[in-house]
Amino acid sequence: MSDADDRFVESLAAELDPLVGPRLRVVAIDLERLDGDQLRITVTLDSSAKPVVMVEEGDSLTGVAARLLRLASEVRLAHGFREVVDGVTA
């Protein structure tokens, strides 16, 4: 990864942290440059049950990141619902 990619990943992690909330934690972000102009970002979140993996692909770094930021809120809601249903407490 280039220095610019490293900085982008750090920035993305900082934006994701508050969106996933206190019960999920960003543990890894992998940015892969695929064939042509395509790229893939994989975000791994640590949870009370099992790791949650979010993956998005596309041809725009900012577009892929924006989709991951939107997905983070959905993941937080789904994780919170699962904890309520399963009776998980901190």
CYANA upper distance limits for C-alpha pairs under 8 A (distance plus 0.5 A):
  1 MET  CA      5 ASP  CA      6.35
  1 MET  CA      6 ASP  CA      7.06
  1 MET  CA     31 LEU  CA      8.21
  2 SER  CA      6 ASP  CA      6.77
  3 ASP  CA      7 ARG  CA      6.74
  4 ALA  CA      8 PHE  CA      6.64
  5 ASP  CA      9 VAL  CA      6.63
  5 ASP  CA     31 LEU  CA      8.11
  6 ASP  CA     10 GLU  CA      6.77
  7 ARG  CA     11 SER  CA      6.65
  8 PHE  CA     12 LEU  CA      6.58
  9 VAL  CA     13 ALA  CA      6.65
  9 VAL  CA     29 ILE  CA      7.19
  9 VAL  CA     30 ASP  CA      8.38
  9 VAL  CA     31 LEU  CA      7.99
 10 GLU  CA     14 ALA  CA      6.85
 11 SER  CA     15 GLU  CA      6.82
 12 LEU  CA     16 LEU  CA      6.57
 12 LEU  CA     65 ALA  CA      7.66
 13 ALA  CA     17 ASP  CA      6.62
 13 ALA  CA     26 VAL  CA      7.38
 13 ALA  CA     29 ILE  CA      7.96
 14 ALA  CA     18 PRO  CA      8.18
 15 GLU  CA     19 LEU  CA      7.65
 15 GLU  CA     69 LEU  CA      8.13
 16 LEU  CA     20 VAL  CA      6.69
 16 LEU  CA     26 VAL  CA      8.01
 16 LEU  CA     69 LEU  CA      6.82
 16 LEU  CA     72 ALA  CA      7.40
 17 ASP  CA     21 GLY  CA      7.00
 17 ASP  CA     25 ARG  CA      7.31
 17 ASP  CA     26 VAL  CA      7.04
 18 PRO  CA     22 PRO  CA      8.10
 19 LEU  CA     69 LEU  CA      7.98
 19 LEU  CA     72 ALA  CA      6.52
 19 LEU  CA     73 SER  CA      6.29
 19 LEU  CA     76 ARG  CA      7.96
 20 VAL  CA     24 LEU  CA      6.24
 20 VAL  CA     25 ARG  CA      7.61
 20 VAL  CA     72 ALA  CA      6.08
 20 VAL  CA     73 SER  CA      6.70
 20 VAL  CA     75 VAL  CA      7.67
 20 VAL  CA     76 ARG  CA      5.64
 21 GLY  CA     25 ARG  CA      8.13
 21 GLY  CA     76 ARG  CA      7.23
 23 ARG  CA     47 SER  CA      6.99
 23 ARG  CA     48 SER  CA      7.84
 24 LEU  CA     45 LEU  CA      6.59
 24 LEU  CA     46 ASP  CA      6.09
 24 LEU  CA     47 SER  CA      5.48
 24 LEU  CA     48 SER  CA      8.22
 24 LEU  CA     76 ARG  CA      7.96
 25 ARG  CA     45 LEU  CA      5.73
 25 ARG  CA     46 ASP  CA      5.59
 25 ARG  CA     47 SER  CA      7.35
 26 VAL  CA     43 VAL  CA      7.65
 26 VAL  CA     44 THR  CA      6.57
 26 VAL  CA     45 LEU  CA      5.04
 26 VAL  CA     46 ASP  CA      6.91
 27 VAL  CA     43 VAL  CA      8.29
 27 VAL  CA     44 THR  CA      6.23
 27 VAL  CA     45 LEU  CA      6.06
 27 VAL  CA     46 ASP  CA      6.80
 28 ALA  CA     42 THR  CA      8.41
 28 ALA  CA     43 VAL  CA      6.27
 28 ALA  CA     44 THR  CA      5.62
 28 ALA  CA     45 LEU  CA      7.69
 29 ILE  CA     41 ILE  CA      7.40
 29 ILE  CA     42 THR  CA      6.11
 29 ILE  CA     43 VAL  CA      5.00
 29 ILE  CA     44 THR  CA      6.92
 30 ASP  CA     40 ARG  CA      8.43
 30 ASP  CA     41 ILE  CA      6.06
 30 ASP  CA     42 THR  CA      5.60
 30 ASP  CA     43 VAL  CA      7.06
 31 LEU  CA     39 LEU  CA      7.64
 31 LEU  CA     40 ARG  CA      6.32
 31 LEU  CA     41 ILE  CA      5.05
 31 LEU  CA     42 THR  CA      7.12
 32 GLU  CA     39 LEU  CA      6.03
 32 GLU  CA     40 ARG  CA      5.62
 32 GLU  CA     41 ILE  CA      6.85
 33 ARG  CA     37 ASP  CA      8.07
 33 ARG  CA     38 GLN  CA      6.81
 33 ARG  CA     39 LEU  CA      4.99
 33 ARG  CA     40 ARG  CA      7.10
 34 LEU  CA     38 GLN  CA      5.58
 34 LEU  CA     39 LEU  CA      5.57
 34 LEU  CA     40 ARG  CA      7.61
 35 ASP  CA     39 LEU  CA      8.43
 37 ASP  CA     59 ASP  CA      5.90
 37 ASP  CA     60 SER  CA      8.47
 38 GLN  CA     57 GLU  CA      7.58
 38 GLN  CA     58 GLY  CA      5.92
 38 GLN  CA     59 ASP  CA      4.92
 38 GLN  CA     60 SER  CA      8.04
 39 LEU  CA     57 GLU  CA      6.13
 39 LEU  CA     58 GLY  CA      6.14
 39 LEU  CA     59 ASP  CA      6.53
 39 LEU  CA     60 SER  CA      8.09
 39 LEU  CA     61 LEU  CA      7.80
 40 ARG  CA     55 VAL  CA      7.54
 40 ARG  CA     56 GLU  CA      6.27
 40 ARG  CA     57 GLU  CA      4.81
 40 ARG  CA     58 GLY  CA      7.19
 40 ARG  CA     64 VAL  CA      8.24
 41 ILE  CA     55 VAL  CA      6.30
 41 ILE  CA     56 GLU  CA      6.11
 41 ILE  CA     57 GLU  CA      6.98
 41 ILE  CA     64 VAL  CA      7.75
 41 ILE  CA     65 ALA  CA      8.19
 42 THR  CA     53 VAL  CA      7.39
 42 THR  CA     54 MET  CA      6.23
 42 THR  CA     55 VAL  CA      4.98
 42 THR  CA     56 GLU  CA      7.23
 43 VAL  CA     53 VAL  CA      6.21
 43 VAL  CA     54 MET  CA      5.61
 43 VAL  CA     55 VAL  CA      6.90
 44 THR  CA     51 PRO  CA      7.11
 44 THR  CA     52 VAL  CA      6.26
 44 THR  CA     53 VAL  CA      5.07
 44 THR  CA     54 MET  CA      6.98
 45 LEU  CA     51 PRO  CA      6.07
 45 LEU  CA     52 VAL  CA      5.49
 45 LEU  CA     53 VAL  CA      6.76
 46 ASP  CA     50 LYS  CA      7.43
 46 ASP  CA     51 PRO  CA      5.30
 46 ASP  CA     52 VAL  CA      6.98
 47 SER  CA     51 PRO  CA      6.18
 47 SER  CA     52 VAL  CA      7.51
 54 MET  CA     68 LEU  CA      7.71
 54 MET  CA     71 LEU  CA      8.32
 55 VAL  CA     68 LEU  CA      8.12
 56 GLU  CA     64 VAL  CA      6.39
 56 GLU  CA     65 ALA  CA      8.46
 56 GLU  CA     67 ARG  CA      7.70
 56 GLU  CA     68 LEU  CA      7.21
 57 GLU  CA     64 VAL  CA      6.60
 58 GLY  CA     63 GLY  CA      7.81
 58 GLY  CA     64 VAL  CA      6.41
 59 ASP  CA     63 GLY  CA      8.30
 59 ASP  CA     64 VAL  CA      8.27
 60 SER  CA     64 VAL  CA      6.63
 61 LEU  CA     65 ALA  CA      6.69
 62 THR  CA     66 ALA  CA      6.50
 63 GLY  CA     67 ARG  CA      6.87
 64 VAL  CA     68 LEU  CA      6.88
 65 ALA  CA     69 LEU  CA      6.69
 66 ALA  CA     70 ARG  CA      6.84
 67 ARG  CA     71 LEU  CA      6.59
 68 LEU  CA     72 ALA  CA      6.56
 69 LEU  CA     73 SER  CA      7.69
 70 ARG  CA     74 GLU  CA      7.62
 71 LEU  CA     75 VAL  CA      6.69
 72 ALA  CA     76 ARG  CA      6.66
 73 SER  CA     77 LEU  CA      6.76
 74 GLU  CA     78 ALA  CA      6.62
 75 VAL  CA     79 HIS  CA      6.44
 76 ARG  CA     80 GLY  CA      6.59
 77 LEU  CA     81 PHE  CA      6.65
 78 ALA  CA     82 ARG  CA      6.66
 79 HIS  CA     83 GLU  CA      6.77
 80 GLY  CA     84 VAL  CA      6.83
 81 PHE  CA     85 VAL  CA      6.68
 82 ARG  CA     86 ASP  CA      6.41
 83 GLU  CA     87 GLY  CA      6.15
 83 GLU  CA     88 VAL  CA      5.30
 83 GLU  CA     89 THR  CA      7.88
 84 VAL  CA     88 VAL  CA      6.95
